[in-house]
Amino acid sequence: MRNPFYSCLLIVLLLTPVTGNARQPVILIIGDSLSAAYGIERHAGWVQLLQQRLAKKGYPYQVVNASISGNTTRSGLARLPAALKQHKPAIVIIELGGNDGLQGLSIEEFRTNLSRMTGMVKKQGAKVLLCGVRIPPNLGMLYATKFQNVYRDVAQEHQSPLVKHILKGVAENAMLMQEDGVHPTASAQPLILENIWKELHKLIV
């Protein structure tokens, strides 16, 4: 005959929710080659270094790198809805724009795309960190200045923090750039992480 005690215990165990493997909050990164570890080992990129730092500091976040080399804000905007639905992030880092500038995308479209992405993330209840880049004045100083101001304007519009230039201290040093003069080396990745961490840590503490 089955012991009534064990029968009751089994029912209790079946009805008790499992919390030990609760889903970690996600930091989703939508970026281009600067975040996709272009030209270097993926484990050496700043994104992987971020995951290591979070673990070391005891912040229970999972970093999901959805960066694709060559992406513009146009392509980032197109794939963002699916990424948000799949990962349900708590924080989204948007690191896009460099390819927009290199391709001469209009300032108006650049601003619209970046603003729509930021608004979409916030509508989902997630926090946004914008990461800006500076482009060479190949298309003229006026374009370069307006381009840089887009990051500031979108950040102010959506009241989101901004890393003005993620390659600060890197782009000026040829020793920290690959031969193409566009992509940073593995040695530059900790510096990039420091530039981003200054703003990111405010969102996770």
C-alpha positions in Angstrom: 0.0 0.0 0.0 1.3 3.5 -0.9 2.4 5.6 2.1 0.0 8.7 2.4 3.0 10.8 3.5 5.0 10.2 0.3 1.9 10.8 -1.8 1.4 14.2 -0.2 5.1 14.9 -0.6 5.0 14.1 -4.3 2.1 16.5 -4.8 3.9 19.3 -3.0 7.0 18.8 -5.1 5.0 18.8 -8.3 3.2 22.0 -7.4 6.4 23.9 -6.2 7.8 26.2 -8.9 11.4 25.7 -9.9 13.4 28.8 -9.3 17.0 27.5 -9.2 17.5 28.0 -12.9 15.7 31.3 -13.3 16.5 33.0 -16.6 19.3 35.6 -16.4 18.5 39.1 -17.6 19.9 39.7 -21.1 22.2 42.4 -22.4 21.6 42.4 -26.1 24.2 44.1 -28.4 23.0 45.2 -31.8 26.2 46.3 -33.6 28.5 46.1 -36.6 32.1 44.9 -37.0 33.3 46.9 -34.0 31.3 44.6 -31.8 31.6 41.5 -33.9 35.3 41.1 -33.2 36.2 41.7 -36.9 39.7 40.5 -37.7 40.5 39.1 -34.3 39.5 36.1 -32.2 36.0 36.4 -31.1 36.9 35.6 -27.5 39.2 38.7 -27.5 36.5 41.1 -28.5 35.1 43.6 -26.0 31.7 41.8 -25.9 33.3 38.7 -24.5 35.4 40.8 -22.1 32.1 42.4 -20.9 30.7 39.0 -20.1 33.8 38.1 -18.2 33.7 41.4 -16.2 30.0 40.9 -15.3 30.7 37.4 -14.0 33.7 38.6 -12.0 31.7 41.4 -10.4 28.8 39.1 -9.7 26.2 40.7 -12.0 23.9 37.9 -13.2 23.6 39.1 -16.8 23.8 37.0 -20.0 25.4 38.9 -22.9 24.0 38.2 -26.3 26.0 39.5 -29.2 23.8 40.1 -32.3 26.4 42.2 -34.1 27.0 41.7 -37.8 29.9 43.1 -39.7 28.8 45.6 -42.3 25.5 46.4 -40.7 24.0 49.9 -40.9 21.2 51.4 -38.9 18.9 50.4 -41.7 19.8 46.7 -41.4 19.8 46.9 -37.6 16.3 48.4 -37.6 15.1 45.6 -39.9 16.3 42.8 -37.6 15.7 44.4 -34.2 12.1 43.3 -33.7 13.0 39.6 -34.1 16.0 40.0 -31.7 13.8 41.7 -29.1 11.2 39.0 -29.4 13.7 36.2 -29.1 15.9 37.5 -26.3 13.6 39.8 -24.3 16.5 41.8 -23.1 16.7 44.0 -20.0 19.4 46.2 -21.7 20.2 46.9 -25.3 23.4 48.4 -26.5 23.1 49.9 -29.9 26.5 50.3 -31.6 25.7 51.3 -35.2 26.4 54.1 -37.5 29.9 53.7 -38.7 28.8 52.0 -41.9 26.1 54.6 -42.4 28.8 57.2 -42.5 31.1 55.3 -44.7 28.3 54.7 -47.2 27.2 58.3 -47.0 23.7 57.5 -45.8 21.6 60.7 -45.4 21.7 62.3 -42.0 17.9 62.3 -42.0 17.6 58.5 -42.5 20.4 57.9 -40.0 18.6 59.9 -37.4 15.3 58.3 -38.1 16.6 54.7 -38.0 18.5 55.3 -34.7 15.5 57.0 -33.1 13.1 54.3 -34.2 15.4 51.6 -32.8 15.8 53.4 -29.5 12.1 54.0 -29.2 11.3 50.3 -30.1 13.6 49.1 -27.3 12.2 51.4 -24.7 8.6 50.4 -25.7 9.5 46.9 -24.8 10.5 48.0 -21.4 14.3 47.6 -21.8 17.0 50.2 -21.2 19.1 51.5 -24.0 22.7 52.5 -24.3 23.7 54.3 -27.4 27.3 54.0 -28.6 28.6 56.6 -31.0 31.5 56.6 -33.4 33.3 59.4 -35.2 33.8 59.3 -39.0 36.6 60.8 -41.1 35.7 64.0 -42.9 35.7 62.3 -46.3 32.3 63.6 -47.0 33.0 67.0 -45.6 33.2 68.5 -42.1 29.6 69.6 -42.2 28.4 66.0 -42.8 30.8 64.6 -40.1 29.6 67.2 -37.6 25.9 66.6 -38.3 26.6 62.8 -38.1 28.1 63.1 -34.7 25.2 65.3 -33.5 22.7 62.6 -34.4 23.8 60.4 -31.4 23.5 63.4 -29.0 20.1 64.3 -30.4 18.6 60.8 -30.2 20.0 60.2 -26.7 18.4 63.5 -25.5 15.1 62.7 -27.3 14.8 59.3 -25.6 16.6 60.2 -22.4 19.1 57.4 -22.9 22.7 57.4 -21.9 25.3 57.8 -24.6 28.9 56.7 -25.2 30.0 59.6 -27.4 32.9 57.7 -29.0 33.6 54.1 -28.3 37.0 54.3 -30.0 38.2 57.1 -27.8 41.9 56.6 -27.1 42.0 53.9 -29.8 41.4 55.4 -33.2 44.1 58.0 -32.6 46.7 55.3 -31.9 47.8 53.5 -35.1 49.3 50.7 -32.9 45.8 49.8 -31.7 44.3 49.7 -35.2 44.4 46.9 -37.8 46.1 47.5 -41.1 42.8 48.7 -42.7 42.9 51.7 -40.3 39.2 51.1 -39.5 39.0 48.1 -37.1 40.7 47.9 -33.7 43.2 45.2 -32.7 42.7 42.7 -29.9 44.9 45.0 -27.7 42.4 47.8 -28.1 39.4 45.8 -26.9 39.9 46.4 -23.1 40.0 50.2 -23.9 36.8 49.9 -25.8 35.2 48.1 -22.9 36.3 50.8 -20.5 34.7 53.5 -22.7 31.4 51.5 -22.7 31.5 50.5 -19.1 31.5 54.1 -17.9 27.9 54.4 -19.0 26.8 50.8 -18.9 27.5 50.1 -15.3 25.0 52.8 -14.4 22.2 50.8 -16.0 23.0 47.5 -14.2 23.7 48.6 -10.6 
